[in-house]
């Protein structure tokens, strides 16, 4: 068996065991994030509300995206039952994952705003802003995703954009919304957070200072910054291959491919457009718990509280 042909077997193993593992771990992680950030003390904190919304979108987006792919190894793919299933699976998969990326960017913006020395920028980090933006993001993506769903069709066992001008429009849309825009947003917010963090570290501010508008860098703020930086790098690493693959596919549309090249490209399409792309939904909790002592302590306290509550019953 040639190397190219063996990639099909590798793909099956990665789907069956790799995707199954990260779906389970990602779902558990998102569930714990939801438990953590839905507590009373976090409900009026804008950053916590964005993470809560991100976790809710993430757990649904991960399962709607990855579970049908795993199911399709042994049974007929639910994407390909009919035209309706082709469109609906894409609609919810795409909209939920876009919500997750948008909320992550909002978390980064909120941390930058919270640590800024400018009152106008700090005004973004408010409860009243968060409770307006979260439903606005949900509504925005549920409406926007109607368009790419409408130009997809089921043809010859493939659920994809209609050929011709629709395919060009769809490709530009996907490259922009799943690649360029979220990556650009992450890079910009990452740079802003880094510069804000450096400025705050240079300041020498007494802990008892009562100066109006002065931001004091607490341990929780440092932990949150560190967690977001790590998660930002991971998201960029998992999103970038998808964008590169779409650009490559568009640029080589008219290239005649050998069977071996088709097999290799099919594997890399799977790796970048499915495996890595959906893996981005799974990291937040595991990054938080591995890098933040504060998060671990608060999660431990949550477990103790629930244990005492159950034992009292």
C-alpha positions in Angstrom: 0.0 0.0 0.0 1.3 3.4 -1.0 1.8 6.3 1.5 -1.0 8.3 -0.1 -3.4 5.3 0.1 -2.5 4.7 3.8 -3.6 8.2 4.7 -7.2 7.1 4.3 -6.7 4.6 7.1 -4.9 7.2 9.2 -7.9 9.6 8.7 -10.3 6.9 9.9 -8.3 6.3 13.1 -8.0 10.0 13.8 -11.7 10.4 13.4 -12.7 7.4 15.4 -10.3 7.8 18.3 -8.9 11.4 18.0 -12.1 13.2 17.4 -14.0 11.0 19.9 -11.5 11.8 22.6 -11.5 15.6 22.1 -15.3 15.7 21.8 -15.6 14.0 25.2 -12.9 16.1 26.8 -14.1 19.3 25.2 -17.7 18.7 26.2 -16.6 18.0 29.8 -14.5 21.1 29.8 -17.2 23.4 28.4 -19.7 21.9 30.9 -17.4 22.8 33.8 -16.9 26.3 32.4 -20.6 26.7 32.3 -20.9 25.6 35.9 -18.1 27.8 37.0 -19.1 31.0 35.3 -22.8 30.7 35.9 -22.2 31.1 39.6 -23.8 34.2 41.3 -20.5 36.0 41.9 -19.7 35.9 38.2 -23.0 36.9 36.7 -22.3 40.6 36.7 -18.7 40.3 35.4 -18.6 41.0 31.7 -15.6 38.8 31.0 -17.2 35.8 32.8 -20.4 36.4 30.8 -18.5 36.3 27.5 -16.8 33.0 28.6 -20.1 31.6 29.7 -21.6 32.4 26.3 -18.5 31.1 24.5 -18.8 27.8 26.4 -22.5 27.4 25.7 -21.9 28.0 22.0 -18.7 25.8 22.1 -20.3 22.7 23.6 -23.2 22.8 21.1 -20.9 23.7 18.2 -18.5 20.9 19.0 -21.1 18.2 19.1 -23.1 19.4 16.1 -19.8 19.6 14.1 -17.9 16.5 15.2 -20.4 13.9 16.2 -22.0 13.5 12.7 -18.5 13.1 11.3 -17.7 10.3 13.8 -21.1 8.7 13.1 -20.5 8.7 9.4 -17.6 6.2 9.8 -20.1 3.3 10.4 -23.4 4.7 9.3 -24.7 6.9 6.5 -23.6 10.5 7.1 -26.5 12.6 8.4 -25.1 15.5 6.2 -26.2 13.5 3.1 -29.7 12.3 4.0 -31.3 15.0 1.9 -31.1 18.7 0.9 -32.6 19.8 4.2 -30.1 17.9 6.4 -27.3 19.2 4.2 -28.3 22.8 4.9 -29.4 22.5 8.5 -26.3 20.7 9.7 -24.1 23.3 8.1 -26.3 26.2 9.4 -26.0 25.2 13.0 -22.4 24.0 12.8 -21.2 27.2 11.1 -23.3 29.7 13.2 -22.4 28.1 16.6 -18.7 28.0 15.8 -18.7 31.6 14.6 -20.4 32.6 17.8 -17.6 30.9 19.8 -14.9 32.7 17.9 -16.7 36.1 18.3 -17.1 35.6 22.0 -13.4 34.7 22.4 -12.5 38.0 20.6 -14.9 39.8 22.9 -13.2 38.2 26.0 -9.9 39.5 24.8 -11.3 43.0 24.1 -12.9 43.1 27.5 -9.6 42.2 29.3 -7.8 44.9 27.3 -10.5 47.4 28.1 -10.5 46.4 31.8 -6.8 47.0 32.1 -6.7 50.2 30.0 -5.7 53.5 31.6 -8.3 55.3 29.4 -11.8 55.8 30.9 -13.5 55.6 27.5 -11.9 52.2 26.7 -12.6 50.9 30.2 -16.2 51.8 29.7 -16.5 48.8 27.3 -15.9 46.4 30.2 -19.3 46.8 31.8 -22.1 44.4 32.6 -24.7 46.5 30.6 -22.5 46.2 27.5 -22.1 42.5 27.9 -25.8 41.7 28.3 -26.5 43.7 25.1 -23.6 42.3 23.0 -24.2 38.6 23.8 -27.7 38.3 22.4 -26.6 40.6 19.5 -23.9 38.2 18.6 -26.3 35.2 18.7 -28.8 37.1 16.5 -26.2 38.4 14.1 -24.7 35.0 13.3 -28.1 33.2 13.1 -29.1 35.8 10.5 -25.8 36.0 8.5 -25.5 32.2 8.3 -28.7 32.0 6.3 -26.9 33.2 3.2 -24.1 30.6 2.9 -26.7 27.9 3.9 -29.0 28.9 1.0 -26.2 28.5 -1.6 -25.2 25.0 -0.5 -26.6 22.0 -2.3 -26.5 18.2 -2.2 -25.1 16.9 -5.4 -23.5 13.5 -6.2 -23.2 12.7 -2.5 -21.4 15.9 -1.7 -22.9 18.7 0.4 -21.2 21.9 -0.8 -21.7 25.2 -2.5 -23.4 25.3 -5.9 -20.9 25.4 -8.7 -20.1 28.6 -10.6 -20.4 32.1 -9.2 -22.0 30.8 -6.0 -18.9 28.7 -5.3 -16.7 31.8 -5.7 -18.9 33.8 -3.3 -19.0 31.0 -0.8 -15.3 30.6 -0.8 -14.6 34.3 -0.3 -17.2 34.3 2.5 -15.7 31.2 4.3 -12.1 32.5 4.0 -13.2 35.8 5.4 -15.5 34.7 8.3 -13.6 31.5 9.4 -10.1 32.7 8.7 -9.1 36.2 8.0 -11.5 38.1 10.3 -11.2 36.0 13.4 -7.4 35.6 13.0 -7.1 39.4 12.5 -9.3 40.0 15.5 -7.2 37.7 17.6 -3.9 39.2 16.5 -5.1 42.8 17.2 -6.6 42.0 20.6 -3.5 39.9 21.5 -1.2 42.8 20.7 -3.5 45.2 22.6 -3.6 42.9 25.7 0.2 42.5 25.6 0.9 46.2 25.4 -1.6 47.0 28.1 -0.1 44.3 30.4 3.4 45.8 29.9 2.2 49.3 30.7 0.5 48.1 33.9 3.6 46.2 35.0 5.7 49.4 34.6 3.5 51.3 36.9 4.2 51.4 40.6 0.8 51.8 42.3 0.3 51.3 46.0 -2.3 48.7 46.9 -4.1 51.3 49.1 -4.2 53.9 46.4 -7.6 55.5 45.9 -6.8 57.4 42.8 -9.8 57.5 40.5 -9.5 55.5 37.3 -6.3 53.7 38.3 -6.2 50.0 37.3 -4.4 47.7 39.8 -3.0 44.4 38.3 -4.3 41.7 40.5 -3.3 38.0 40.4 -6.6 37.1 38.9 -6.0 39.6 36.1 -2.6 38.2 35.4 -3.9 34.7 35.4 -6.7 35.6 33.0 -4.2 37.4 30.6 -2.0 34.4 30.7 -4.8 32.0 30.0 -6.1 34.1 27.1 -2.7 34.4 25.5 -2.2 30.7 25.5 -5.7 30.0 24.2 -5.2 32.7 21.5 -2.0 31.0 20.2 -3.8 27.7 20.1 -6.8 29.1 18.3 -4.5 30.8 15.7 -2.7 27.5 15.1 -5.9 25.6 14.6 -7.7 28.2 12.4 -4.8 29.1 10.1 -4.5 25.7 8.3 -8.2 26.0 7.3 -7.7 29.4 5.8 -4.5 28.3 3.9 -6.4 25.2 2.6 -9.3 27.2 1.3 -6.9 29.6 -0.5 -4.9 26.7 -1.9 -8.1 24.9 -3.1 -9.3 28.1 -4.9 -5.9 28.8 -6.5 -5.6 25.2 -7.8 -9.1 24.7 -9.0 -8.1 24.1 -12.6 -5.0 22.0 -11.9 -5.2 18.4 -13.1 -4.5 16.1 -10.2 -3.2 12.5 -10.1 -4.9 10.0 -7.9 -2.1 10.1 -5.4 -2.3 13.8 -5.1 -6.0 13.7 -4.6 -5.6 11.3 -1.7 -2.9 13.5 -0.1 -5.0 16.6 -0.5 -8.1 14.9 0.8 -6.2 14.0 4.0 -5.0 17.5 4.5 -8.5 18.9 3.8 -9.8 16.6 6.6 -6.9 17.7 8.9 -7.4 21.4 8.4 -11.1 21.8 7.7 -12.5 19.2 10.2 -10.0 17.8 12.7 -8.1 20.9 13.7 -10.9 23.4 13.1 -13.3 21.7 15.6 -10.5 20.9 18.0 -10.4 24.7 18.7 -13.6 24.3 20.6 -12.1 22.0 23.2 -9.2 23.9 24.8 -10.5 26.7 27.0 -11.2 24.7 30.2 -8.0 22.7 30.0 -5.9 25.8 29.4 -7.6 27.5 32.3 -7.2 24.6 34.7 -3.5 24.0 33.8 -2.3 27.6 33.9 -4.3 29.3 36.6 -4.1 28.4 40.3 -7.0 30.8 41.0 -9.2 28.9 38.5 -8.2 25.6 40.1 -9.0 26.8 43.6 -12.4 28.2 42.6 -13.3 25.0 40.7 -12.3 23.0 43.8 -14.5 25.2 46.0 -17.3 24.7 43.5 -17.0 20.9 43.8 -16.9 21.2 47.6 -20.0 23.3 47.6 -21.9 20.8 45.4 -20.6 17.9 47.5 -21.9 19.4 50.7 -25.2 20.3 49.0 -25.7 16.7 47.8 -24.6 15.1 51.1 -27.1 17.3 53.0 -29.8 16.0 50.8 
